[in-house]
Amino acid sequence: MKKIWDNLKISKQMLYFLLIITVIALISGSVFSIILDKTDQSLLKESLNTYILNIKQNNIDVFKSFFHLMLSESISILFIWLLGISIIGLPIIILLYFSNTFILGFSIGGLIVNYKFKGLLFSILSTFPHQLIYIGIYTILVAYALNLSLKLLNSIVFRKVLDFKKIINKYIVIGVFSLLAITLTISYETLILPNIIKLLFSVFKI
C-alpha cells in the first residue's frame, strides 16, 4: 500500500495549477448554462426532463449505459495517457481536462436554472459524489501526464538523460489505477445512482 501511495504523490504546484483550471472550468460551465438564450434553455430543459422521465419509468438500459460509459471513459483515459508520453500533448491534455470539468459545471448550472433550489440540492446529492471522484481520477492522471511531458521536453531542451524505464513503469501504474478507479465509479453511476436519483425525485417532487 505504501508503494502505491508513493506512486500517487503529486507536487503541490501541479495540484494548485489543476485546481485553478477546475474552478475556472466549473464556473465557466455554470455561467454558460445560465446565459443561454431561451431556445437553448428550452432544449436543455427538454433534455433534462427526458432524462428524468426515463429514470422514473425505468427506461434506461443499465448494462448498455455501463459499457457505453466504460468505452468512452477508457478511450479518454488512454488518450490522455498516450499524450503524456509526447511533448505535443501538453496543451491537448489541459484542454481535455478543462472540457471535462466544464461539462460538469454546465450540468450543474442547467439543473439550477431549470429547477432552482431543488436543482441545487439535487445536483449536490446526486451529481457531486461520483463526479468528484471522476475529477480526482483525472486530476491524478493529468498531473502525471503533464509531468512526464514536461520531463521529456526538459530532457530534449537541456539534453538531460532520463531513467525512462523507471518513469514509464510508474506511469503504467497510474494508468492502471485510473482504469480500475473509473470502472468502480461507473459501476456506482450506472447500477446504484439511478435508484438514488429516483428517491430524490420523490423527495423533491421533481
DATA-V695421 format. One record per backbone hydrogen bond with DSSP energy under -0.5 kcal/mol. NH is the residue of the N-H (numbers start at 1). CO is the residue of the C=O. E is the energy in kcal/mol with one decimal. If there is no record, write none. Layout:
nh	co	e
NH	CO	E
NH	CO	E
This chain:
nh	co	e
5	1	-2.7
6	2	-2.5
7	3	-1.6
8	4	-1.0
8	5	-0.7
9	6	-1.0
15	11	-2.1
16	12	-2.7
17	13	-2.1
18	14	-2.4
19	15	-2.4
20	16	-2.2
21	17	-1.8
22	18	-2.5
23	19	-2.5
24	20	-2.4
25	21	-2.7
26	22	-2.6
27	23	-2.4
28	24	-2.7
29	25	-2.7
30	26	-2.2
31	27	-2.8
32	28	-2.5
33	29	-1.8
34	30	-1.3
35	31	-2.1
41	37	-2.5
42	38	-2.2
43	39	-2.0
44	40	-2.5
45	41	-2.5
46	42	-2.5
47	43	-2.2
48	44	-2.3
49	45	-2.8
50	46	-2.2
51	47	-2.1
52	48	-2.6
53	49	-2.7
54	50	-2.4
55	51	-1.8
56	52	-2.5
57	53	-2.3
58	55	-1.1
59	54	-3.3
60	54	-0.5
61	59	-0.6
62	60	-0.9
65	61	-2.6
66	62	-2.4
67	63	-2.4
68	64	-2.3
69	65	-2.6
70	66	-2.9
71	67	-2.4
72	68	-2.3
73	69	-3.0
74	70	-2.2
75	71	-2.1
76	72	-1.9
77	73	-2.8
78	74	-2.8
79	75	-2.5
80	76	-2.3
81	77	-2.7
82	78	-2.6
83	79	-2.2
84	80	-1.4
85	81	-0.5
85	82	-1.1
86	83	-1.6
89	86	-0.8
90	87	-1.3
92	88	-0.5
93	89	-2.8
94	90	-1.8
95	91	-2.2
96	92	-2.6
97	93	-2.3
98	94	-2.4
99	95	-2.6
100	96	-2.2
101	97	-1.7
102	98	-2.5
103	99	-2.1
104	100	-1.3
105	101	-2.2
106	102	-2.4
107	103	-2.4
108	104	-2.3
109	105	-2.6
110	106	-2.4
111	107	-2.0
112	108	-2.2
113	109	-2.7
114	110	-2.0
115	111	-2.4
116	112	-1.8
118	115	-1.2
119	115	-1.1
120	116	-1.8
121	117	-2.4
122	118	-2.8
123	119	-2.5
124	120	-2.1
125	121	-2.4
126	122	-2.7
127	122	-0.5
127	123	-1.5
128	123	-1.8
131	127	-1.8
132	128	-3.0
133	129	-1.0
134	130	-2.3
135	131	-2.5
136	132	-2.3
137	133	-2.8
138	134	-2.7
139	135	-2.3
140	136	-2.1
141	137	-2.3
142	138	-3.1
143	139	-2.4
144	140	-2.0
145	141	-2.4
146	142	-3.0
147	143	-2.1
148	144	-2.5
149	145	-2.2
150	146	-2.5
151	147	-2.1
152	148	-2.5
153	149	-2.4
154	150	-2.7
155	151	-2.4
156	152	-1.7
157	153	-2.6
158	154	-2.5
160	155	-1.0
164	162	-1.8
167	163	-2.1
168	164	-3.0
169	165	-2.0
170	166	-1.8
171	167	-2.0
172	168	-2.2
173	169	-1.6
174	170	-1.7
175	171	-2.0
176	172	-2.7
177	173	-2.7
178	174	-2.3
179	175	-2.0
180	176	-2.5
181	177	-2.7
182	178	-2.3
183	179	-1.8
184	180	-1.9
185	181	-2.1
186	182	-2.5
187	183	-2.0
188	184	-1.9
189	185	-2.4
190	186	-2.5
191	187	-2.4
192	187	-0.6
192	188	-1.6
193	188	-2.8
195	192	-0.8
196	192	-1.4
197	193	-2.9
198	194	-2.2
199	195	-1.6
200	196	-2.2
201	197	-2.5
202	198	-1.7
203	199	-1.7
204	200	-3.2
205	201	-1.3
206	201	-1.2
